[in-house]
Amino acid sequence: MDRTPAPISLAAARSLPWQPGRSAEAFIDGDMEIRFTPRPTNGPQKPHQRDEVYIVAAGSGFYRIDGTLTAVGPGDMCFAAAHAEHGFEDFTDDFAIWIIFYGPVK
């Protein structure tokens, strides 16, 4: 069975159903889950039980991980190990991110 999803454009991702403070499911396969949010929570997020990768899809802002603040923009990748304190801050109105959870619950 072919489990390859069709490509999802930024415009299509922005139309996925989501709720403020939550992300929208884009694709799940095995222990990998890809999600999208056009407006992440500003500031610290609740630490997650799995490792995660963020890819900035649009806009700019700052990513804080373990007390270090770094400017981020389109195409930038950020990593957060399971249980790490992290979050995005002071981002532009058009800010959007892809979120990739993977691996086992830790």
PDB file as gemmi writes it, atoms N, CA and C in Angstrom:
CRYST1    1.000    1.000    1.000  90.00  90.00  90.00 P 1                      
ATOM      1  N   MET A   1       0.839  -1.176   0.000  1.00  0.00           N  
ATOM      2  CA  MET A   1       0.000   0.000   0.000  1.00  0.00           C  
ATOM      3  C   MET A   1       0.886   1.241   0.000  1.00  0.00           C  
ATOM      4  N   ASP A   2       0.616   2.180  -0.894  1.00  0.00           N  
ATOM      5  CA  ASP A   2       1.386   3.415  -0.980  1.00  0.00           C  
ATOM      6  C   ASP A   2       0.921   4.372   0.111  1.00  0.00           C  
ATOM      7  N   ARG A   3       1.833   4.738   1.019  1.00  0.00           N  
ATOM      8  CA  ARG A   3       1.484   5.632   2.122  1.00  0.00           C  
ATOM      9  C   ARG A   3       2.079   7.012   1.920  1.00  0.00           C  
ATOM     10  N   THR A   4       2.546   7.278   0.711  1.00  0.00           N  
ATOM     11  CA  THR A   4       3.153   8.564   0.430  1.00  0.00           C  
ATOM     12  C   THR A   4       2.065   9.621   0.283  1.00  0.00           C  
ATOM     13  N   PRO A   5       2.100  10.662   1.117  1.00  0.00           N  
ATOM     14  CA  PRO A   5       1.069  11.697   0.995  1.00  0.00           C  
ATOM     15  C   PRO A   5       1.351  12.602  -0.195  1.00  0.00           C  
ATOM     16  N   ALA A   6       0.309  13.202  -0.714  1.00  0.00           N  
ATOM     17  CA  ALA A   6       0.494  14.212  -1.755  1.00  0.00           C  
ATOM     18  C   ALA A   6       1.214  15.404  -1.127  1.00  0.00           C  
ATOM     19  N   PRO A   7       2.007  16.133  -1.912  1.00  0.00           N  
ATOM     20  CA  PRO A   7       2.656  17.324  -1.361  1.00  0.00           C  
ATOM     21  C   PRO A   7       1.612  18.293  -0.796  1.00  0.00           C  
ATOM     22  N   ILE A   8       1.962  18.954   0.289  1.00  0.00           N  
ATOM     23  CA  ILE A   8       1.071  19.927   0.913  1.00  0.00           C  
ATOM     24  C   ILE A   8       1.735  21.297   0.817  1.00  0.00           C  
ATOM     25  N   SER A   9       1.106  22.203   0.094  1.00  0.00           N  
ATOM     26  CA  SER A   9       1.639  23.558  -0.037  1.00  0.00           C  
ATOM     27  C   SER A   9       1.399  24.334   1.254  1.00  0.00           C  
ATOM     28  N   LEU A  10       2.096  25.447   1.400  1.00  0.00           N  
ATOM     29  CA  LEU A  10       1.885  26.298   2.567  1.00  0.00           C  
ATOM     30  C   LEU A  10       0.437  26.783   2.601  1.00  0.00           C  
ATOM     31  N   ALA A  11      -0.101  27.157   1.439  1.00  0.00           N  
ATOM     32  CA  ALA A  11      -1.497  27.617   1.382  1.00  0.00           C  
ATOM     33  C   ALA A  11      -2.453  26.513   1.827  1.00  0.00           C  
ATOM     34  N   ALA A  12      -2.216  25.280   1.373  1.00  0.00           N  
ATOM     35  CA  ALA A  12      -3.076  24.159   1.774  1.00  0.00           C  
ATOM     36  C   ALA A  12      -2.922  23.870   3.265  1.00  0.00           C  
ATOM     37  N   ALA A  13      -1.694  23.954   3.769  1.00  0.00           N  
ATOM     38  CA  ALA A  13      -1.467  23.704   5.196  1.00  0.00           C  
ATOM     39  C   ALA A  13      -2.199  24.737   6.049  1.00  0.00           C  
ATOM     40  N   ARG A  14      -2.219  25.976   5.594  1.00  0.00           N  
ATOM     41  CA  ARG A  14      -2.919  27.026   6.346  1.00  0.00           C  
ATOM     42  C   ARG A  14      -4.422  26.767   6.427  1.00  0.00           C  
ATOM     43  N   SER A  15      -4.956  25.941   5.515  1.00  0.00           N  
ATOM     44  CA  SER A  15      -6.394  25.648   5.527  1.00  0.00           C  
ATOM     45  C   SER A  15      -6.736  24.387   6.330  1.00  0.00           C  
ATOM     46  N   LEU A  16      -5.722  23.682   6.862  1.00  0.00           N  
ATOM     47  CA  LEU A  16      -5.997  22.510   7.696  1.00  0.00           C  
ATOM     48  C   LEU A  16      -6.745  22.942   8.958  1.00  0.00           C  
ATOM     49  N   PRO A  17      -7.653  22.105   9.456  1.00  0.00           N  
ATOM     50  CA  PRO A  17      -8.397  22.486  10.662  1.00  0.00           C  
ATOM     51  C   PRO A  17      -7.488  22.507  11.896  1.00  0.00           C  
ATOM     52  N   TRP A  18      -7.506  23.590  12.619  1.00  0.00           N  
ATOM     53  CA  TRP A  18      -6.705  23.711  13.832  1.00  0.00           C  
ATOM     54  C   TRP A  18      -7.438  24.613  14.819  1.00  0.00           C  
ATOM     55  N   GLN A  19      -7.030  24.552  16.059  1.00  0.00           N  
ATOM     56  CA  GLN A  19      -7.574  25.402  17.112  1.00  0.00           C  
ATOM     57  C   GLN A  19      -6.424  26.200  17.702  1.00  0.00           C  
ATOM     58  N   PRO A  20      -6.659  27.457  18.096  1.00  0.00           N  
ATOM     59  CA  PRO A  20      -5.589  28.246  18.712  1.00  0.00           C  
ATOM     60  C   PRO A  20      -4.917  27.469  19.848  1.00  0.00           C  
ATOM     61  N   GLY A  21      -3.595  27.503  19.844  1.00  0.00           N  
ATOM     62  CA  GLY A  21      -2.830  26.782  20.855  1.00  0.00           C  
ATOM     63  C   GLY A  21      -2.609  25.321  20.526  1.00  0.00           C  
ATOM     64  N   ARG A  22      -3.157  24.863  19.416  1.00  0.00           N  
ATOM     65  CA  ARG A  22      -3.011  23.465  18.982  1.00  0.00           C  
ATOM     66  C   ARG A  22      -2.521  23.471  17.535  1.00  0.00           C  
ATOM     67  N   SER A  23      -1.997  22.347  17.085  1.00  0.00           N  
ATOM     68  CA  SER A  23      -1.556  22.221  15.698  1.00  0.00           C  
ATOM     69  C   SER A  23      -2.498  21.291  14.946  1.00  0.00           C  
ATOM     70  N   ALA A  24      -2.425  21.348  13.621  1.00  0.00           N  
ATOM     71  CA  ALA A  24      -3.272  20.510  12.772  1.00  0.00           C  
ATOM     72  C   ALA A  24      -2.475  19.315  12.266  1.00  0.00           C  
ATOM     73  N   GLU A  25      -3.099  18.158  12.257  1.00  0.00           N  
ATOM     74  CA  GLU A  25      -2.453  16.945  11.753  1.00  0.00           C  
ATOM     75  C   GLU A  25      -2.336  17.019  10.234  1.00  0.00           C  
ATOM     76  N   ALA A  26      -1.118  16.783   9.713  1.00  0.00           N  
ATOM     77  CA  ALA A  26      -0.899  16.754   8.269  1.00  0.00           C  
ATOM     78  C   ALA A  26      -0.626  15.337   7.775  1.00  0.00           C  
ATOM     79  N   PHE A  27       0.106  14.531   8.575  1.00  0.00           N  
ATOM     80  CA  PHE A  27       0.473  13.182   8.139  1.00  0.00           C  
ATOM     81  C   PHE A  27       0.992  12.391   9.332  1.00  0.00           C  
ATOM     82  N   ILE A  28       0.596  11.121   9.424  1.00  0.00           N  
ATOM     83  CA  ILE A  28       1.105  10.220  10.458  1.00  0.00           C  
ATOM     84  C   ILE A  28       1.491   8.909   9.799  1.00  0.00           C  
ATOM     85  N   ASP A  29       2.672   8.401  10.154  1.00  0.00           N  
ATOM     86  CA  ASP A  29       3.120   7.095   9.675  1.00  0.00           C  
ATOM     87  C   ASP A  29       4.029   6.495  10.739  1.00  0.00           C  
ATOM     88  N   GLY A  30       3.626   5.368  11.293  1.00  0.00           N  
ATOM     89  CA  GLY A  30       4.429   4.737  12.338  1.00  0.00           C  
ATOM     90  C   GLY A  30       4.614   5.677  13.509  1.00  0.00           C  
ATOM     91  N   ASP A  31       5.887   5.900  13.905  1.00  0.00           N  
ATOM     92  CA  ASP A  31       6.137   6.776  15.051  1.00  0.00           C  
ATOM     93  C   ASP A  31       6.450   8.215  14.639  1.00  0.00           C  
ATOM     94  N   MET A  32       6.166   8.565  13.376  1.00  0.00           N  
ATOM     95  CA  MET A  32       6.377   9.936  12.908  1.00  0.00           C  
ATOM     96  C   MET A  32       5.027  10.622  12.720  1.00  0.00           C  
ATOM     97  N   GLU A  33       4.932  11.830  13.234  1.00  0.00           N  
ATOM     98  CA  GLU A  33       3.709  12.618  13.108  1.00  0.00           C  
ATOM     99  C   GLU A  33       4.098  14.014  12.635  1.00  0.00           C  
ATOM    100  N   ILE A  34       3.531  14.454  11.514  1.00  0.00           N  
ATOM    101  CA  ILE A  34       3.810  15.784  10.981  1.00  0.00           C  
ATOM    102  C   ILE A  34       2.574  16.644  11.204  1.00  0.00           C  
ATOM    103  N   ARG A  35       2.806  17.806  11.806  1.00  0.00           N  
ATOM    104  CA  ARG A  35       1.711  18.712  12.128  1.00  0.00           C  
ATOM    105  C   ARG A  35       2.069  20.114  11.625  1.00  0.00           C  
ATOM    106  N   PHE A  36       1.098  20.999  11.592  1.00  0.00           N  
ATOM    107  CA  PHE A  36       1.305  22.365  11.114  1.00  0.00           C  
ATOM    108  C   PHE A  36       0.538  23.309  12.019  1.00  0.00           C  
ATOM    109  N   THR A  37       1.122  24.458  12.288  1.00  0.00           N  
ATOM    110  CA  THR A  37       0.375  25.497  12.986  1.00  0.00           C  
ATOM    111  C   THR A  37       0.729  26.866  12.423  1.00  0.00           C  
ATOM    112  N   PRO A  38      -0.308  27.637  12.080  1.00  0.00           N  
ATOM    113  CA  PRO A  38      -0.057  28.986  11.596  1.00  0.00           C  
ATOM    114  C   PRO A  38       0.177  29.980  12.732  1.00  0.00           C  
ATOM    115  N   ARG A  39      -0.124  29.613  13.954  1.00  0.00           N  
ATOM    116  CA  ARG A  39       0.079  30.506  15.093  1.00  0.00           C  
ATOM    117  C   ARG A  39       0.437  29.699  16.328  1.00  0.00           C  
ATOM    118  N   PRO A  40       1.715  29.404  16.530  1.00  0.00           N  
ATOM    119  CA  PRO A  40       2.082  28.664  17.744  1.00  0.00           C  
ATOM    120  C   PRO A  40       1.841  29.524  18.982  1.00  0.00           C  
ATOM    121  N   THR A  41       1.868  28.898  20.117  1.00  0.00           N  
ATOM    122  CA  THR A  41       1.767  29.616  21.382  1.00  0.00           C  
ATOM    123  C   THR A  41       2.986  30.518  21.526  1.00  0.00           C  
ATOM    124  N   ASN A  42       2.769  31.767  21.925  1.00  0.00           N  
ATOM    125  CA  ASN A  42       3.879  32.699  22.123  1.00  0.00           C  
ATOM    126  C   ASN A  42       4.460  32.455  23.512  1.00  0.00           C  
ATOM    127  N   GLY A  43       5.711  32.029  23.555  1.00  0.00           N  
ATOM    128  CA  GLY A  43       6.371  31.765  24.826  1.00  0.00           C  
ATOM    129  C   GLY A  43       6.530  30.281  25.079  1.00  0.00           C  
ATOM    130  N   PRO A  44       6.815  29.924  26.314  1.00  0.00           N  
ATOM    131  CA  PRO A  44       7.103  28.521  26.624  1.00  0.00           C  
ATOM    132  C   PRO A  44       5.933  27.596  26.278  1.00  0.00           C  
ATOM    133  N   GLN A  45       6.280  26.456  25.722  1.00  0.00           N  
ATOM    134  CA  GLN A  45       5.298  25.416  25.450  1.00  0.00           C  
ATOM    135  C   GLN A  45       5.400  24.356  26.530  1.00  0.00           C  
ATOM    136  N   LYS A  46       4.344  23.592  26.660  1.00  0.00           N  
ATOM    137  CA  LYS A  46       4.390  22.436  27.555  1.00  0.00           C  
ATOM    138  C   LYS A  46       5.398  21.454  26.960  1.00  0.00           C  
ATOM    139  N   PRO A  47       6.403  21.012  27.713  1.00  0.00           N  
ATOM    140  CA  PRO A  47       7.352  20.031  27.168  1.00  0.00           C  
ATOM    141  C   PRO A  47       6.623  18.771  26.694  1.00  0.00           C  
ATOM    142  N   HIS A  48       7.109  18.225  25.600  1.00  0.00           N  
ATOM    143  CA  HIS A  48       6.488  17.054  24.987  1.00  0.00           C  
ATOM    144  C   HIS A  48       7.221  15.778  25.384  1.00  0.00           C  
ATOM    145  N   GLN A  49       6.578  14.636  25.199  1.00  0.00           N  
ATOM    146  CA  GLN A  49       7.150  13.345  25.576  1.00  0.00           C  
ATOM    147  C   GLN A  49       7.951  12.695  24.455  1.00  0.00           C  
ATOM    148  N   ARG A  50       8.000  13.338  23.292  1.00  0.00           N  
ATOM    149  CA  ARG A  50       8.761  12.796  22.162  1.00  0.00           C  
ATOM    150  C   ARG A  50       9.677  13.882  21.615  1.00  0.00           C  
ATOM    151  N   ASP A  51      10.754  13.478  20.936  1.00  0.00           N  
ATOM    152  CA  ASP A  51      11.616  14.437  20.262  1.00  0.00           C  
ATOM    153  C   ASP A  51      10.806  15.105  19.158  1.00  0.00           C  
ATOM    154  N   GLU A  52      11.175  16.354  18.842  1.00  0.00           N  
ATOM    155  CA  GLU A  52      10.464  17.041  17.772  1.00  0.00           C  
ATOM    156  C   GLU A  52      11.390  17.975  17.014  1.00  0.00           C  
ATOM    157  N   VAL A  53      11.066  18.128  15.743  1.00  0.00           N  
ATOM    158  CA  VAL A  53      11.766  19.035  14.847  1.00  0.00           C  
ATOM    159  C   VAL A  53      10.745  20.067  14.384  1.00  0.00           C  
ATOM    160  N   TYR A  54      11.144  21.326  14.373  1.00  0.00           N  
ATOM    161  CA  TYR A  54      10.313  22.396  13.830  1.00  0.00           C  
ATOM    162  C   TYR A  54      10.988  22.915  12.573  1.00  0.00           C  
ATOM    163  N   ILE A  55      10.198  23.221  11.562  1.00  0.00           N  
ATOM    164  CA  ILE A  55      10.704  23.888  10.368  1.00  0.00           C  
ATOM    165  C   ILE A  55       9.844  25.128  10.166  1.00  0.00           C  
ATOM    166  N   VAL A  56      10.494  26.284  10.142  1.00  0.00           N  
ATOM    167  CA  VAL A  56       9.761  27.532   9.957  1.00  0.00           C  
ATOM    168  C   VAL A  56       9.314  27.608   8.499  1.00  0.00           C  
ATOM    169  N   ALA A  57       7.999  27.729   8.300  1.00  0.00           N  
ATOM    170  CA  ALA A  57       7.429  27.776   6.954  1.00  0.00           C  
ATOM    171  C   ALA A  57       7.274  29.209   6.455  1.00  0.00           C  
ATOM    172  N   ALA A  58       7.011  30.139   7.360  1.00  0.00           N  
ATOM    173  CA  ALA A  58       6.797  31.536   6.968  1.00  0.00           C  
ATOM    174  C   ALA A  58       7.028  32.432   8.177  1.00  0.00           C  
ATOM    175  N   GLY A  59       7.315  33.691   7.893  1.00  0.00           N  
ATOM    176  CA  GLY A  59       7.482  34.674   8.952  1.00  0.00           C  
ATOM    177  C   GLY A  59       8.816  34.558   9.665  1.00  0.00           C  
ATOM    178  N   SER A  60       8.934  35.291  10.753  1.00  0.00           N  
ATOM    179  CA  SER A  60      10.166  35.264  11.539  1.00  0.00           C  
ATOM    180  C   SER A  60       9.822  35.461  13.011  1.00  0.00           C  
ATOM    181  N   GLY A  61      10.768  35.120  13.847  1.00  0.00           N  
ATOM    182  CA  GLY A  61      10.587  35.246  15.287  1.00  0.00           C  
ATOM    183  C   GLY A  61      11.820  34.744  15.995  1.00  0.00           C  
ATOM    184  N   PHE A  62      11.638  34.291  17.217  1.00  0.00           N  
ATOM    185  CA  PHE A  62      12.744  33.782  18.020  1.00  0.00           C  
ATOM    186  C   PHE A  62      12.362  32.433  18.609  1.00  0.00           C  
ATOM    187  N   TYR A  63      13.341  31.543  18.685  1.00  0.00           N  
ATOM    188  CA  TYR A  63      13.150  30.218  19.265  1.00  0.00           C  
ATOM    189  C   TYR A  63      13.996  30.132  20.523  1.00  0.00           C  
ATOM    190  N   ARG A  64      13.360  29.775  21.632  1.00  0.00           N  
ATOM    191  CA  ARG A  64      14.073  29.625  22.900  1.00  0.00           C  
ATOM    192  C   ARG A  64      14.126  28.150  23.264  1.00  0.00           C  
ATOM    193  N   ILE A  65      15.336  27.658  23.548  1.00  0.00           N  
ATOM    194  CA  ILE A  65      15.528  26.273  23.998  1.00  0.00           C  
ATOM    195  C   ILE A  65      16.583  26.291  25.091  1.00  0.00           C  
ATOM    196  N   ASP A  66      16.266  25.727  26.222  1.00  0.00           N  
ATOM    197  CA  ASP A  66      17.201  25.658  27.350  1.00  0.00           C  
ATOM    198  C   ASP A  66      17.832  27.010  27.661  1.00  0.00           C  
ATOM    199  N   GLY A  67      17.033  28.083  27.590  1.00  0.00           N  
ATOM    200  CA  GLY A  67      17.507  29.413  27.948  1.00  0.00           C  
ATOM    201  C   GLY A  67      18.213  30.175  26.846  1.00  0.00           C  
ATOM    202  N   THR A  68      18.462  29.560  25.689  1.00  0.00           N  
ATOM    203  CA  THR A  68      19.129  30.233  24.579  1.00  0.00           C  
ATOM    204  C   THR A  68      18.091  30.707  23.575  1.00  0.00           C  
ATOM    205  N   LEU A  69      18.157  31.983  23.184  1.00  0.00           N  
ATOM    206  CA  LEU A  69      17.215  32.583  22.248  1.00  0.00           C  
ATOM    207  C   LEU A  69      17.906  32.796  20.907  1.00  0.00           C  
ATOM    208  N   THR A  70      17.298  32.300  19.817  1.00  0.00           N  
ATOM    209  CA  THR A  70      17.884  32.385  18.481  1.00  0.00           C  
ATOM    210  C   THR A  70      16.850  32.919  17.500  1.00  0.00           C  
ATOM    211  N   ALA A  71      17.241  33.869  16.647  1.00  0.00           N  
ATOM    212  CA  ALA A  71      16.351  34.370  15.597  1.00  0.00           C  
ATOM    213  C   ALA A  71      16.133  33.270  14.562  1.00  0.00           C  
ATOM    214  N   VAL A  72      14.884  33.123  14.090  1.00  0.00           N  
ATOM    215  CA  VAL A  72      14.556  32.111  13.085  1.00  0.00           C  
ATOM    216  C   VAL A  72      13.686  32.722  11.997  1.00  0.00           C  
ATOM    217  N   GLY A  73      13.775  32.116  10.792  1.00  0.00           N  
ATOM    218  CA  GLY A  73      12.979  32.557   9.655  1.00  0.00           C  
ATOM    219  C   GLY A  73      12.715  31.395   8.724  1.00  0.00           C  
ATOM    220  N   PRO A  74      12.077  31.655   7.586  1.00  0.00           N  
ATOM    221  CA  PRO A  74      11.683  30.586   6.665  1.00  0.00           C  
ATOM    222  C   PRO A  74      12.835  29.646   6.309  1.00  0.00           C  
ATOM    223  N   GLY A  75      12.553  28.349   6.429  1.00  0.00           N  
ATOM    224  CA  GLY A  75      13.537  27.319   6.113  1.00  0.00           C  
ATOM    225  C   GLY A  75      14.392  26.894   7.290  1.00  0.00           C  
ATOM    226  N   ASP A  76      14.375  27.656   8.376  1.00  0.00           N  
ATOM    227  CA  ASP A  76      15.181  27.286   9.542  1.00  0.00           C  
ATOM    228  C   ASP A  76      14.580  26.075  10.247  1.00  0.00           C  
ATOM    229  N   MET A  77      15.455  25.232  10.780  1.00  0.00           N  
ATOM    230  CA  MET A  77      15.055  24.017  11.490  1.00  0.00           C  
ATOM    231  C   MET A  77      15.476  24.153  12.943  1.00  0.00           C  
ATOM    232  N   CYS A  78      14.584  23.770  13.847  1.00  0.00           N  
ATOM    233  CA  CYS A  78      14.856  23.793  15.280  1.00  0.00           C  
ATOM    234  C   CYS A  78      14.561  22.408  15.839  1.00  0.00           C  
ATOM    235  N   PHE A  79      15.339  21.986  16.820  1.00  0.00           N  
ATOM    236  CA  PHE A  79      15.149  20.676  17.443  1.00  0.00           C  
ATOM    237  C   PHE A  79      14.855  20.856  18.921  1.00  0.00           C  
ATOM    238  N   ALA A  80      13.939  20.052  19.434  1.00  0.00           N  
ATOM    239  CA  ALA A  80      13.663  20.013  20.874  1.00  0.00           C  
ATOM    240  C   ALA A  80      13.613  18.555  21.301  1.00  0.00           C  
ATOM    241  N   ALA A  81      14.531  18.167  22.161  1.00  0.00           N  
ATOM    242  CA  ALA A  81      14.502  16.812  22.708  1.00  0.00           C  
ATOM    243  C   ALA A  81      13.276  16.669  23.603  1.00  0.00           C  
ATOM    244  N   ALA A  82      12.816  15.453  23.757  1.00  0.00           N  
ATOM    245  CA  ALA A  82      11.687  15.190  24.645  1.00  0.00           C  
ATOM    246  C   ALA A  82      11.949  15.826  26.008  1.00  0.00           C  
ATOM    247  N   HIS A  83      10.945  16.470  26.556  1.00  0.00           N  
ATOM    248  CA  HIS A  83      10.950  17.090  27.880  1.00  0.00           C  
ATOM    249  C   HIS A  83      11.740  18.397  27.965  1.00  0.00           C  
ATOM    250  N   ALA A  84      12.311  18.878  26.856  1.00  0.00           N  
ATOM    251  CA  ALA A  84      13.073  20.134  26.887  1.00  0.00           C  
ATOM    252  C   ALA A  84      12.125  21.329  26.976  1.00  0.00           C  
ATOM    253  N   GLU A  85      12.511  22.325  27.756  1.00  0.00           N  
ATOM    254  CA  GLU A  85      11.762  23.579  27.825  1.00  0.00           C  
ATOM    255  C   GLU A  85      12.080  24.355  26.551  1.00  0.00           C  
ATOM    256  N   HIS A  86      11.049  24.738  25.804  1.00  0.00           N  
ATOM    257  CA  HIS A  86      11.271  25.412  24.530  1.00  0.00           C  
ATOM    258  C   HIS A  86      10.034  26.201  24.135  1.00  0.00           C  
ATOM    259  N   GLY A  87      10.183  27.068  23.125  1.00  0.00           N  
ATOM    260  CA  GLY A  87       9.037  27.808  22.614  1.00  0.00           C  
ATOM    261  C   GLY A  87       9.463  28.889  21.642  1.00  0.00           C  
ATOM    262  N   PHE A  88       8.483  29.433  20.939  1.00  0.00           N  
ATOM    263  CA  PHE A  88       8.703  30.528  19.995  1.00  0.00           C  
ATOM    264  C   PHE A  88       8.201  31.819  20.622  1.00  0.00           C  
ATOM    265  N   GLU A  89       8.916  32.918  20.341  1.00  0.00           N  
ATOM    266  CA  GLU A  89       8.581  34.204  20.945  1.00  0.00           C  
ATOM    267  C   GLU A  89       8.652  35.316  19.912  1.00  0.00           C  
ATOM    268  N   ASP A  90       7.882  36.367  20.168  1.00  0.00           N  
ATOM    269  CA  ASP A  90       7.955  37.610  19.383  1.00  0.00           C  
ATOM    270  C   ASP A  90       7.979  37.349  17.880  1.00  0.00           C  
ATOM    271  N   PHE A  91       7.045  36.549  17.394  1.00  0.00           N  
ATOM    272  CA  PHE A  91       7.022  36.225  15.969  1.00  0.00           C  
ATOM    273  C   PHE A  91       6.061  37.136  15.214  1.00  0.00           C  
ATOM    274  N   THR A  92       6.266  37.212  13.901  1.00  0.00           N  
ATOM    275  CA  THR A  92       5.440  38.045  13.036  1.00  0.00           C  
ATOM    276  C   THR A  92       4.055  37.423  12.850  1.00  0.00           C  
ATOM    277  N   ASP A  93       3.115  38.245  12.391  1.00  0.00           N  
ATOM    278  CA  ASP A  93       1.735  37.777  12.210  1.00  0.00           C  
ATOM    279  C   ASP A  93       1.612  36.642  11.204  1.00  0.00           C  
ATOM    280  N   ASP A  94       2.546  36.564  10.252  1.00  0.00           N  
ATOM    281  CA  ASP A  94       2.476  35.509   9.228  1.00  0.00           C  
ATOM    282  C   ASP A  94       3.285  34.264   9.607  1.00  0.00           C  
ATOM    283  N   PHE A  95       3.784  34.214  10.842  1.00  0.00           N  
ATOM    284  CA  PHE A  95       4.623  33.096  11.287  1.00  0.00           C  
ATOM    285  C   PHE A  95       3.850  31.783  11.232  1.00  0.00           C  
ATOM    286  N   ALA A  96       4.494  30.740  10.717  1.00  0.00           N  
ATOM    287  CA  ALA A  96       3.891  29.405  10.634  1.00  0.00           C  
ATOM    288  C   ALA A  96       5.007  28.372  10.700  1.00  0.00           C  
ATOM    289  N   ILE A  97       4.716  27.221  11.313  1.00  0.00           N  
ATOM    290  CA  ILE A  97       5.735  26.179  11.457  1.00  0.00           C  
ATOM    291  C   ILE A  97       5.176  24.798  11.151  1.00  0.00           C  
ATOM    292  N   TRP A  98       6.059  23.952  10.615  1.00  0.00           N  
ATOM    293  CA  TRP A  98       5.828  22.514  10.518  1.00  0.00           C  
ATOM    294  C   TRP A  98       6.420  21.898  11.773  1.00  0.00           C  
ATOM    295  N   ILE A  99       5.750  20.909  12.322  1.00  0.00           N  
ATOM    296  CA  ILE A  99       6.203  20.220  13.531  1.00  0.00           C  
ATOM    297  C   ILE A  99       6.296  18.738  13.210  1.00  0.00           C  
ATOM    298  N   ILE A 100       7.437  18.137  13.484  1.00  0.00           N  
ATOM    299  CA  ILE A 100       7.629  16.709  13.227  1.00  0.00           C  
ATOM    300  C   ILE A 100       7.967  16.032  14.551  1.00  0.00           C  
ATOM    301  N   PHE A 101       7.029  15.259  15.064  1.00  0.00           N  
ATOM    302  CA  PHE A 101       7.272  14.424  16.244  1.00  0.00           C  
ATOM    303  C   PHE A 101       7.744  13.069  15.740  1.00  0.00           C  
ATOM    304  N   TYR A 102       8.719  12.491  16.420  1.00  0.00           N  
ATOM    305  CA  TYR A 102       9.193  11.176  15.984  1.00  0.00           C  
ATOM    306  C   TYR A 102       9.776  10.417  17.165  1.00  0.00           C  
ATOM    307  N   GLY A 103       9.935   9.125  16.949  1.00  0.00           N  
ATOM    308  CA  GLY A 103      10.547   8.274  17.963  1.00  0.00           C  
ATOM    309  C   GLY A 103       9.571   7.901  19.063  1.00  0.00           C  
ATOM    310  N   PRO A 104      10.068   7.098  20.004  1.00  0.00           N  
ATOM    311  CA  PRO A 104       9.209   6.613  21.084  1.00  0.00           C  
ATOM    312  C   PRO A 104       8.944   7.689  22.133  1.00  0.00           C  
ATOM    313  N   VAL A 105       7.889   7.481  22.894  1.00  0.00           N  
ATOM    314  CA  VAL A 105       7.619   8.322  24.057  1.00  0.00           C  
ATOM    315  C   VAL A 105       8.752   8.086  25.050  1.00  0.00           C  
ATOM    316  N   LYS A 106       9.277   9.164  25.623  1.00  0.00           N  
ATOM    317  CA  LYS A 106      10.417   9.062  26.548  1.00  0.00           C  
ATOM    318  C   LYS A 106      10.025   9.528  27.930  1.00  0.00           C  
TER     319      LYS A 106                                                      
END                                                                             
